[in-house]
C-alpha cells in the first residue's frame, strides 16, 4: 500500500490515539495525589499524638549527617585557603612570571617553576601515551573477548595494580626497571630512534622515560576500570544489531561499542591524567630530580609534586617555602579542573544511560 | 538484479585481517598490563623474603653501616597513624555517605557528591601540605596525629562514595517498612538501612584503608619518620611506607634489602585486605536485595 501523503489526515488519525495516553497519567496522578494526601494527613496525626521529644533526635541526626556531608566541602575549601594563604609571599613577589621562570635557585631566592611544570606535563603525557592504548585494549579484552571464566581473574589482577602503593612502584622502578632500561631499552631506542632527538644523550636508566613508564603502569587500572564500566553500560542490543548486519567482531566493537562509549572513555583518560599529574613518590624516586629542561627523554627531570616532596621539609626561608606552596597551589588547581572535567563527562554519560535504561 | 552477492571469502580478507589484528592487540595489551604486576610481585618476594626474619619484626633500625635491625617501630607507627586516620575518616566518610544516599537528593547532594570526587582527585602531597599548615606549623613539631589527619582526609571520599552506592542498593521497600512501623528516620538509617548494607560498607572502608595504608607523600611532612620507638601521638613517628622510601634511596646495600622486606610486608597487608574483601563480597553482599 502506498503511503498516504495527505497531511490533513495524519493529525486527525493520531489524536484519538493520544487522548487516552494523556488521560491515564492524569488519572493515576490524582489517585496518587489523593493517596499521598491521605498518608501525609495520617502522618500528621501521628506526629501530633506523639510527644514532641521524639522528633528531636531525628532533627539532630539530620543535622549531624548534614554536617558530615558538609565536612567534605569544608575540607576542600580549607585546603584551597591554606595553599593560597601560605603562598601569598611568592604570589606577590613573582606574580605570573613564576610560571615561566626557568631558574630555581634557593641560594639567591630566585624561583621559577617552568622546569617542574615541563617535567610534570611531559611525564604525564608520556604515561598517557603508553597507558591509553593498553588500558582500552585490556578493557575491550575483558568485556568483549575474554572467556567468561577468566574475566573476574583478569579484572582482579588489573585492579590489584591500583592497590600497590606508589612507594613500591618507586622501589621497583629504581632497582628493576631502571637497570632494564639502561642495559637494553635505552640503547635500542637510541640506535633506532636516536635521530629524533628524543632518545639521545647519556643513558642512566633513571630519568623522564622511566618516570613515564612507571606512571603509565599506575594509571592503567584507573583508565581501564572506567572504560570497562562504560563498555558494559553499552546495551547488548547494540552489539547484536551490528553483528546481525554481518560485522566482524572488531567492526562490532568499533561501531557498536567504542563509538557509543567514547565520551566515557575520554572521561576515564582525563581522570587518569589527574592521577598522573599529582603522582609523587614513584616519580620522585625514578625521575632523577634535576631542574632542567631537556629534549631527550633519557635525561633526568623534575616534577611539581616531586620538588615539593624533596624540598618542603628542608626549605629554609619564608620565600622558599612560599614558592613551594605556590607550586602546590598550581598542582591543586590543575588537578581540580582536570578532575571536575572528567567527572562531568563520566556523569553525563552514566546519567544518560540510566535514563535510557529506565525509559 | 541477478548480480551475485560478493563472496564472503574475497570480501573479508582485509576485514578478517583487521579483526585478527584487533584481537591480537587486545590480548597483547592484557599480557603487557599483567606482566609488570607479576614482575613486581616476583621481585618483592625474591628480594624481600631474603632478609625477612624475626629481628625485622621486633627491632628498631640500626645506624647505617651496622647490619641487622628491623622496622618494628615503623610497623607500629603505621598502625598508630592508621588508627588516627580511621577515627577521623570512618565516621565522617560513612556519615557523608548516609547524607548522600538518604538526605542528599537535591542540589546540595549533587554539590557534595561532586566535591567528594574532587577531594578524591587532589594529589596526596597537596593534602599533606595543607595539614602541615594546619597542625604541624601550629604545634611546631611533626606528629603521628597530623599524619593520621592527612590520611583520614584521604579516606573520606572513598568511604563516602562506597557507602552511598551500597545504601542506594537497599530497596526502598525496606525503608518504607521501617518507617511504617513508626521507627524514626535516624533509627531507620542507622539500624535498618546501614545494617542491611553493612557488608558493602565494610568493603568500602577496607578499600579506603588499603589505599591510604601505603601512602607516603602526605606523611613526609606530617608524621616525618623516626628511627626510634614512639607511641605518642604528638611526636614524629616512623611509618612503613616512609621507611621503605628513605631506605630505598639510601646508599647502603643492607638498607636496600630492608626496604624490599618492608615493601613486602606492606604489600602483604594491603593485598591481604583487598583479597579478604573480595572473598567476602563474592560470597554475600546484597545479592538478594537488588
HADDOCK unambig.tbl for C-alpha pairs under 7 A between the chains (distance, minus, plus):
assign (segid A and resid 58 and name CA) (segid B and resid 184 and name CA) 6.61 0.50 0.50
assign (segid A and resid 58 and name CA) (segid B and resid 185 and name CA) 6.23 0.50 0.50
assign (segid A and resid 58 and name CA) (segid B and resid 186 and name CA) 5.46 0.50 0.50
assign (segid A and resid 61 and name CA) (segid B and resid 186 and name CA) 6.00 0.50 0.50
assign (segid A and resid 65 and name CA) (segid B and resid 95 and name CA) 5.46 0.50 0.50
assign (segid A and resid 65 and name CA) (segid B and resid 96 and name CA) 6.54 0.50 0.50
assign (segid A and resid 65 and name CA) (segid B and resid 99 and name CA) 5.56 0.50 0.50
assign (segid A and resid 66 and name CA) (segid B and resid 99 and name CA) 6.16 0.50 0.50
assign (segid A and resid 68 and name CA) (segid B and resid 92 and name CA) 5.33 0.50 0.50
assign (segid A and resid 68 and name CA) (segid B and resid 95 and name CA) 5.57 0.50 0.50
assign (segid A and resid 68 and name CA) (segid B and resid 96 and name CA) 5.18 0.50 0.50
assign (segid A and resid 69 and name CA) (segid B and resid 95 and name CA) 6.81 0.50 0.50
assign (segid A and resid 69 and name CA) (segid B and resid 96 and name CA) 4.24 0.50 0.50
assign (segid A and resid 69 and name CA) (segid B and resid 99 and name CA) 6.06 0.50 0.50
assign (segid A and resid 69 and name CA) (segid B and resid 112 and name CA) 6.62 0.50 0.50
assign (segid A and resid 70 and name CA) (segid B and resid 112 and name CA) 6.97 0.50 0.50
assign (segid A and resid 72 and name CA) (segid B and resid 115 and name CA) 6.76 0.50 0.50
assign (segid A and resid 72 and name CA) (segid B and resid 116 and name CA) 6.15 0.50 0.50
assign (segid A and resid 73 and name CA) (segid B and resid 112 and name CA) 6.40 0.50 0.50
assign (segid A and resid 73 and name CA) (segid B and resid 115 and name CA) 5.94 0.50 0.50
assign (segid A and resid 76 and name CA) (segid B and resid 119 and name CA) 6.30 0.50 0.50
assign (segid A and resid 79 and name CA) (segid B and resid 127 and name CA) 6.91 0.50 0.50
assign (segid A and resid 79 and name CA) (segid B and resid 130 and name CA) 5.42 0.50 0.50
assign (segid A and resid 82 and name CA) (segid B and resid 130 and name CA) 5.82 0.50 0.50
assign (segid A and resid 82 and name CA) (segid B and resid 133 and name CA) 6.78 0.50 0.50
assign (segid A and resid 83 and name CA) (segid B and resid 130 and name CA) 6.55 0.50 0.50
assign (segid A and resid 134 and name CA) (segid B and resid 29 and name CA) 4.95 0.50 0.50
assign (segid A and resid 137 and name CA) (segid B and resid 25 and name CA) 6.80 0.50 0.50
assign (segid A and resid 137 and name CA) (segid B and resid 26 and name CA) 4.43 0.50 0.50
assign (segid A and resid 137 and name CA) (segid B and resid 29 and name CA) 5.42 0.50 0.50
assign (segid A and resid 137 and name CA) (segid B and resid 30 and name CA) 6.90 0.50 0.50
assign (segid A and resid 138 and name CA) (segid B and resid 26 and name CA) 5.92 0.50 0.50
assign (segid A and resid 138 and name CA) (segid B and resid 29 and name CA) 5.61 0.50 0.50
assign (segid A and resid 138 and name CA) (segid B and resid 30 and name CA) 4.79 0.50 0.50
assign (segid A and resid 140 and name CA) (segid B and resid 26 and name CA) 6.72 0.50 0.50
assign (segid A and resid 141 and name CA) (segid B and resid 26 and name CA) 5.29 0.50 0.50
assign (segid A and resid 141 and name CA) (segid B and resid 27 and name CA) 6.50 0.50 0.50
assign (segid A and resid 157 and name CA) (segid B and resid 34 and name CA) 6.93 0.50 0.50
assign (segid A and resid 158 and name CA) (segid B and resid 34 and name CA) 6.90 0.50 0.50
assign (segid A and resid 161 and name CA) (segid B and resid 37 and name CA) 6.39 0.50 0.50
assign (segid A and resid 163 and name CA) (segid B and resid 211 and name CA) 6.42 0.50 0.50
assign (segid A and resid 164 and name CA) (segid B and resid 267 and name CA) 6.75 0.50 0.50
assign (segid A and resid 165 and name CA) (segid B and resid 214 and name CA) 4.86 0.50 0.50
assign (segid A and resid 165 and name CA) (segid B and resid 215 and name CA) 6.43 0.50 0.50
assign (segid A and resid 167 and name CA) (segid B and resid 216 and name CA) 6.75 0.50 0.50
assign (segid A and resid 167 and name CA) (segid B and resid 241 and name CA) 6.72 0.50 0.50
assign (segid A and resid 167 and name CA) (segid B and resid 245 and name CA) 6.30 0.50 0.50
assign (segid A and resid 168 and name CA) (segid B and resid 263 and name CA) 6.15 0.50 0.50
assign (segid A and resid 171 and name CA) (segid B and resid 248 and name CA) 6.16 0.50 0.50
assign (segid A and resid 172 and name CA) (segid B and resid 40 and name CA) 6.59 0.50 0.50
assign (segid A and resid 248 and name CA) (segid B and resid 19 and name CA) 6.58 0.50 0.50
assign (segid A and resid 249 and name CA) (segid B and resid 19 and name CA) 6.49 0.50 0.50
assign (segid A and resid 250 and name CA) (segid B and resid 19 and name CA) 4.89 0.50 0.50
assign (segid A and resid 250 and name CA) (segid B and resid 22 and name CA) 6.31 0.50 0.50
assign (segid A and resid 274 and name CA) (segid B and resid 121 and name CA) 6.76 0.50 0.50
assign (segid A and resid 275 and name CA) (segid B and resid 121 and name CA) 6.87 0.50 0.50
assign (segid A and resid 278 and name CA) (segid B and resid 123 and name CA) 4.62 0.50 0.50
assign (segid A and resid 279 and name CA) (segid B and resid 123 and name CA) 6.80 0.50 0.50
assign (segid A and resid 280 and name CA) (segid B and resid 217 and name CA) 6.52 0.50 0.50
assign (segid A and resid 281 and name CA) (segid B and resid 216 and name CA) 6.97 0.50 0.50
assign (segid A and resid 281 and name CA) (segid B and resid 217 and name CA) 6.21 0.50 0.50
assign (segid A and resid 305 and name CA) (segid B and resid 125 and name CA) 6.98 0.50 0.50
assign (segid A and resid 309 and name CA) (segid B and resid 217 and name CA) 6.78 0.50 0.50
assign (segid A and resid 313 and name CA) (segid B and resid 221 and name CA) 6.27 0.50 0.50
assign (segid A and resid 328 and name CA) (segid B and resid 126 and name CA) 5.84 0.50 0.50
assign (segid A and resid 332 and name CA) (segid B and resid 122 and name CA) 6.27 0.50 0.50
assign (segid A and resid 332 and name CA) (segid B and resid 126 and name CA) 6.78 0.50 0.50
assign (segid A and resid 335 and name CA) (segid B and resid 121 and name CA) 6.73 0.50 0.50
assign (segid A and resid 335 and name CA) (segid B and resid 122 and name CA) 6.27 0.50 0.50
assign (segid A and resid 336 and name CA) (segid B and resid 118 and name CA) 6.16 0.50 0.50
assign (segid A and resid 336 and name CA) (segid B and resid 122 and name CA) 6.73 0.50 0.50
assign (segid A and resid 339 and name CA) (segid B and resid 118 and name CA) 6.13 0.50 0.50
assign (segid A and resid 339 and name CA) (segid B and resid 121 and name CA) 6.21 0.50 0.50
assign (segid A and resid 340 and name CA) (segid B and resid 118 and name CA) 6.42 0.50 0.50
